[in-house]
Amino acid sequence: MAKLKTIFFGTPALSVPYLDLLHQLTDVQLVVTQADKPRGRGMEVSPCPVKQRARELHLPVLSPEKLKDDFDKIAAVPFDLGVAVAYGKIFRPNFLALPKLGILNVHFSLLPHLRGAAPVQQALIQGYTQTGISVFWIRPSMDDGPLFLQKEAPILPQDNAQTLFEKLIPLGLEGLKETLSQIEAGRLIQTPQPGEPTLAPMLQKEDALLRPTELTSAELHNRVRGLACGPKPKVPFTHAGKTEWLQVVRTAPADTDTPTAVPGTVLCIERNRGILVKCKEGSLWLNEVHPAGKKAMPAEAFANGRGLKPGDGAFRE
């Protein structure tokens, strides 16, 4: 039986295992990625991880600035199915009409929940306790096409964006493998997405500026978890009349609180726990921090180096 002819659309490192799976199970005719961009400290123009892997697999690659720029080249490639994983571009109706079967997307949430560019990060920021992956048929609107299948995964209290990606990437591979098997067997499943959608917008730099005076302890903790991949979470720190943004690496919910304290106040400093900070509601342990120009360190070491003590309003701004 002849293999499915496919085109893969993807860009970042998390897409690479999906290209490998597609290369193993189908006849990949073409790989399409986003255009080469400046990367690294030297900001040299270099190919994205998917493009690098496609070259290693000796697969033809296109990297247009806009999909329409290479429409004729893609349209000239005979393919049965498109597969997109974190490609990062919108497919117009003329592209969706090219393959015989359509274009599938592997999305890292249980659609219609968390439609958008940052479903893993936003699942944590928004306090979800359950997520998963969805393999669905792309339509012109954002992430609203019919489902092929879904697989669930719990979000544990200790999860952050990195550990959640580590769960969902293999789960998505399992889902894509199952999808391809069903397509080869002639089953093309299209199930409407159930319920009301929620959104997972792309994270902006300002999303990482976390003020304990404006956020509850749960909100601040969830943002630190969600920002483990993306903009670095920072809190304002004022010392000796100067305010800086202190990067927060790790936090932990507190089991005690001082309801009468002013938000942004240092409540306690403990060895092996860090700095307990009063928030808009509740309080939160800053376990590990990363001051500018230094290495990440236990928060209590930072507190000792700056001479912090309980009662200081160091995180009020």
Phi, psi and omega per residue, in radians:
M1 nan 2.273 -3.108
A2 -1.204 2.499 3.110
K3 -1.261 2.688 3.010
L4 -1.061 2.426 3.007
K5 -1.582 2.193 -3.021
T6 -2.273 2.800 2.903
I7 -2.157 2.356 3.138
F8 -1.847 2.341 3.085
F9 -2.055 2.054 3.136
G10 -2.974 2.882 -3.057
T11 -2.377 -1.028 -2.987
P12 -1.428 -3.137 -3.090
A13 -1.073 -0.604 -3.110
L14 -1.138 -0.331 3.122
S15 -1.406 -0.338 -3.013
V16 -1.041 -0.801 3.113
P17 -1.031 -0.514 3.133
Y18 -1.273 -0.642 3.026
L19 -1.105 -0.749 3.123
D20 -1.050 -0.754 3.131
L21 -1.132 -0.760 -3.138
L22 -1.117 -0.678 3.107
H23 -1.114 -0.614 -3.136
Q24 -1.260 -0.680 -2.960
L25 -1.792 -0.279 -3.087
T26 -2.341 3.074 3.078
D27 -1.726 1.641 -3.083
V28 -1.301 2.048 -3.097
Q29 -1.524 -0.486 -3.027
L30 -2.870 2.593 3.019
V31 -2.081 2.295 3.134
V32 -2.080 2.209 3.135
T33 -2.227 2.991 2.987
Q34 -1.215 2.810 -3.093
A35 -1.097 2.662 3.081
D36 -1.024 2.455 -3.112
K37 -2.338 2.793 3.028
P38 -1.099 2.321 -3.112
R39 -2.402 2.778 3.057
G40 1.341 -3.134 -3.096
R41 -1.126 -0.625 -3.134
G42 -1.393 -0.132 -3.139
M43 0.932 0.686 3.069
E44 -1.413 2.493 3.115
V45 -1.208 2.175 -3.090
S46 -2.560 2.763 -3.136
P47 -1.268 2.703 3.097
C48 -1.299 2.894 -3.116
P49 -0.988 -0.677 -3.136
V50 -1.154 -0.702 3.121
K51 -1.124 -0.721 3.103
Q52 -1.063 -0.769 -3.116
R53 -1.184 -0.673 3.121
A54 -1.058 -0.686 3.110
R55 -1.136 -0.693 3.104
E56 -1.096 -0.558 3.134
L57 -1.548 0.033 3.117
H58 1.053 0.731 3.099
L59 -1.812 2.513 3.089
P60 -1.172 2.494 -3.061
V61 -2.303 2.468 2.951
L62 -2.159 2.466 3.134
S63 -2.354 1.188 -3.091
P64 -1.308 2.608 3.002
E65 -1.070 -0.748 3.079
K66 -2.281 2.458 -3.109
L67 -0.955 -0.670 -3.095
K68 -1.100 -0.389 -3.140
D69 -1.111 -0.541 -3.107
D70 -2.033 0.439 -3.103
F71 -0.998 -0.814 -3.080
D72 -1.103 -0.672 3.141
K73 -1.161 -0.727 -3.141
I74 -1.225 -0.692 -3.138
A75 -1.124 -0.416 -3.133
A76 -1.384 -0.162 -3.119
V77 -1.611 2.092 3.097
P78 -1.315 2.087 3.105
F79 -2.555 2.628 -3.107
D80 -1.515 -0.602 -2.933
L81 -2.598 2.413 2.967
G82 -1.812 2.542 3.068
V83 -2.280 2.176 -3.134
A84 -2.070 2.345 3.059
V85 -2.428 1.891 3.118
A86 0.938 0.803 3.099
Y87 -1.313 -0.777 3.040
G88 1.611 0.232 3.087
K89 -2.268 2.687 3.117
I90 -1.480 2.400 3.087
F91 -1.660 2.121 3.084
R92 -1.405 2.826 -3.092
P93 -0.957 -0.608 -3.119
N94 -1.156 -0.548 3.076
F95 -1.281 -0.725 -3.107
L96 -1.121 -0.387 -3.139
A97 -1.481 -0.126 -3.046
L98 -1.217 -0.920 -3.081
P99 -1.340 2.680 -3.138
K100 -1.067 -0.699 -3.029
L101 -1.709 -0.503 -3.087
G102 2.176 -2.988 3.131
I103 -2.150 2.194 3.113
L104 -1.686 2.639 3.053
N105 -2.231 2.433 2.982
V106 -1.750 2.009 -3.063
H107 -2.009 2.464 -3.009
F108 -1.646 0.972 2.962
S109 -2.822 3.018 3.068
L110 -1.634 1.562 -3.118
L111 -1.031 2.501 0.251
P112 -1.505 0.139 3.083
H113 -1.239 2.408 2.992
L114 1.071 0.902 2.954
R115 -1.263 2.369 3.086
G116 2.372 -2.933 -2.931
A117 -1.459 -0.326 -3.021
A118 -2.307 1.021 -3.063
P119 -1.171 -0.599 -3.124
V120 -1.226 -0.859 -3.131
Q121 -1.109 -0.754 -3.083
Q122 -1.258 -0.487 3.062
A123 -1.016 -0.706 3.133
L124 -1.310 -0.802 -3.125
I125 -1.045 -0.687 -3.094
Q126 -1.509 0.040 3.007
G127 1.396 0.409 3.092
Y128 -1.154 2.562 3.048
T129 -1.947 -0.058 3.123
Q130 -2.486 2.423 3.051
T131 -2.594 -2.708 -3.130
G132 2.851 -2.727 3.105
I133 -2.250 2.664 3.069
S134 -2.249 2.261 2.935
V135 -1.774 2.059 -3.043
F136 -2.438 2.849 3.132
W137 -1.501 2.179 -3.114
I138 -1.221 2.396 3.007
R139 -2.168 2.959 -3.076
P140 -1.043 -0.568 3.113
S141 -1.417 2.860 -2.983
M142 -1.281 1.983 2.938
D143 0.980 0.543 -3.095
D144 -1.985 0.201 -3.124
G145 -1.261 2.902 -3.127
P146 -1.149 2.620 -3.083
L147 -1.475 2.504 2.918
F148 -1.623 -0.899 3.061
L149 -2.789 2.889 3.060
Q150 -2.412 2.674 3.050
K151 -2.380 2.356 -3.040
E152 -1.655 2.716 3.046
A153 -2.603 2.418 3.099
P154 -1.339 2.642 2.967
I155 -1.821 2.001 -3.097
L156 -1.500 2.733 -3.124
P157 -0.994 -0.535 -3.112
Q158 -1.519 -0.045 -3.125
D159 -1.243 2.536 2.904
N160 -2.241 -3.049 -3.047
A161 -1.050 -0.658 -3.120
Q162 -1.151 -0.844 -3.108
T163 -1.199 -0.548 3.129
L164 -1.227 -0.705 3.025
F165 -1.024 -0.701 -3.122
E166 -1.115 -0.474 3.048
K167 -1.375 -0.763 -2.937
L168 -1.402 -0.525 -3.128
I169 -1.070 -0.892 3.089
P170 -1.155 -0.543 3.089
L171 -1.133 -0.685 3.083
G172 -1.161 -0.645 3.078
L173 -1.103 -0.723 3.091
E174 -1.073 -0.746 3.141
G175 -1.159 -0.715 3.126
L176 -1.173 -0.701 3.114
K177 -1.065 -0.758 3.114
E178 -1.137 -0.698 3.121
T179 -1.066 -0.843 -3.135
L180 -1.077 -0.663 3.117
S181 -1.099 -0.730 -3.134
Q182 -1.211 -0.663 3.111
I183 -1.111 -0.749 3.118
E184 -1.109 -0.465 3.104
A185 -1.495 0.035 3.078
G186 1.576 0.171 -3.134
R187 -1.751 1.974 3.126
L188 -1.939 1.661 -3.026
I189 -1.519 2.305 3.086
Q190 -2.399 1.689 -3.113
T191 -1.896 2.183 3.125
P192 -1.011 2.522 3.090
Q193 -1.192 2.298 -3.072
P194 -1.572 2.518 2.971
G195 1.454 -3.051 -3.101
E196 -1.499 2.410 -3.137
P197 -1.348 2.673 2.890
T198 -2.120 2.852 -2.981
L199 -2.014 2.657 3.117
A200 -2.299 1.285 -3.068
P201 -1.144 2.714 3.084
M202 -1.029 2.442 -3.131
L203 -1.326 2.440 3.088
Q204 -1.931 2.831 -3.119
K205 -1.009 -0.649 -3.105
E206 -1.177 -0.366 3.092
D207 -1.144 -0.361 -3.086
A208 -1.549 -0.113 -3.140
L209 -1.575 1.761 -2.928
L210 -1.850 2.073 -3.100
R211 -1.858 2.017 3.121
P212 -1.060 -0.417 3.126
T213 -1.283 -0.292 -3.073
E214 -1.989 -0.236 -3.075
L215 -2.064 2.550 2.990
T216 -1.270 2.910 3.137
S217 -1.097 -0.660 3.124
A218 -1.154 -0.740 3.130
E219 -1.117 -0.745 -3.131
L220 -1.155 -0.765 3.140
H221 -1.081 -0.769 -3.133
N222 -1.154 -0.611 3.104
R223 -1.175 -0.702 3.088
V224 -1.077 -0.727 3.097
R225 -1.086 -0.822 -3.079
G226 -1.216 -0.473 -3.093
L227 -1.601 0.224 3.089
A228 -1.110 -0.425 2.996
C229 -2.154 1.916 -3.115
G230 2.341 -2.682 3.102
P231 -0.986 2.437 -3.077
K232 -1.326 2.212 -3.130
P233 -1.207 2.366 -3.085
K234 -2.408 2.554 3.033
V235 -2.065 2.605 3.095
P236 -1.268 2.374 -3.139
F237 -2.271 2.131 -3.119
T238 -1.955 2.214 -3.121
H239 -2.621 2.316 3.132
A240 0.950 0.681 3.078
G241 1.357 0.067 -3.120
K242 -2.079 2.360 3.125
T243 -1.868 2.307 3.072
E244 -2.299 2.903 3.066
W245 -1.756 2.042 -3.080
L246 -1.704 2.123 -3.137
Q247 -1.245 2.360 3.140
V248 -1.853 2.167 -3.113
V249 -1.642 -0.723 -3.034
R250 -2.625 2.435 3.093
T251 -2.301 2.974 3.083
A252 -2.595 2.437 3.080
P253 -1.064 2.523 3.111
A254 -1.646 2.548 3.103
D255 -1.683 0.017 3.076
T256 -2.307 2.855 -3.138
D257 -2.665 2.811 3.029
T258 -2.144 1.564 -2.991
P259 -0.998 -0.516 -3.068
T260 -1.463 -0.150 -3.102
A261 -1.252 2.671 3.107
V262 -1.374 2.281 3.105
P263 -0.937 2.437 -3.096
G264 1.650 -0.038 -3.123
T265 -1.492 2.486 3.002
V266 -1.321 2.083 -3.128
L267 -1.604 -0.586 -3.009
C268 -2.874 2.647 3.021
I269 -2.283 2.131 -3.083
E270 -2.313 2.493 3.051
R271 -1.132 2.411 3.137
N272 1.197 0.104 3.055
R273 -2.198 -0.801 3.073
G274 2.031 -2.453 -3.078
I275 -1.921 2.171 3.082
L276 -1.615 2.100 -3.052
V277 -2.020 2.330 3.050
K278 -1.289 2.317 3.140
C279 -1.915 -3.129 3.113
K280 -0.935 -0.735 2.965
E281 -2.380 2.311 3.141
G282 1.327 -3.017 3.113
S283 -2.460 2.808 -2.997
L284 -2.478 2.435 3.035
W285 -1.454 2.209 2.890
L286 -1.558 1.871 -3.066
N287 -1.461 -0.736 -3.056
E288 -2.462 2.385 -3.122
V289 -2.316 2.873 -3.106
H290 -2.349 1.610 3.122
P291 -1.177 2.643 3.129
A292 -1.037 2.317 3.087
G293 1.385 0.051 -3.141
K294 -2.244 3.051 3.074
K295 -1.454 2.780 3.036
A296 -1.052 2.535 -3.067
M297 -2.603 2.785 3.013
P298 -1.003 2.468 -3.063
A299 -1.083 -0.588 -3.134
E300 -1.172 -0.549 3.067
A301 -1.148 -0.699 3.071
F302 -1.099 -0.779 -3.131
A303 -1.063 -0.751 3.141
N304 -1.133 -0.684 -3.138
G305 -1.171 -0.496 -3.139
R306 -1.707 -0.016 3.127
G307 1.235 0.537 3.133
L308 -1.253 2.626 3.086
K309 -2.556 2.747 3.108
P310 -0.956 2.433 -3.107
G311 1.722 -0.288 3.107
D312 -1.188 2.402 3.101
G313 -1.601 0.905 -2.949
A314 -1.276 -0.324 -3.033
F315 -2.044 0.490 -3.114
R316 -1.606 -0.532 -3.078
E317 1.188 nan nan
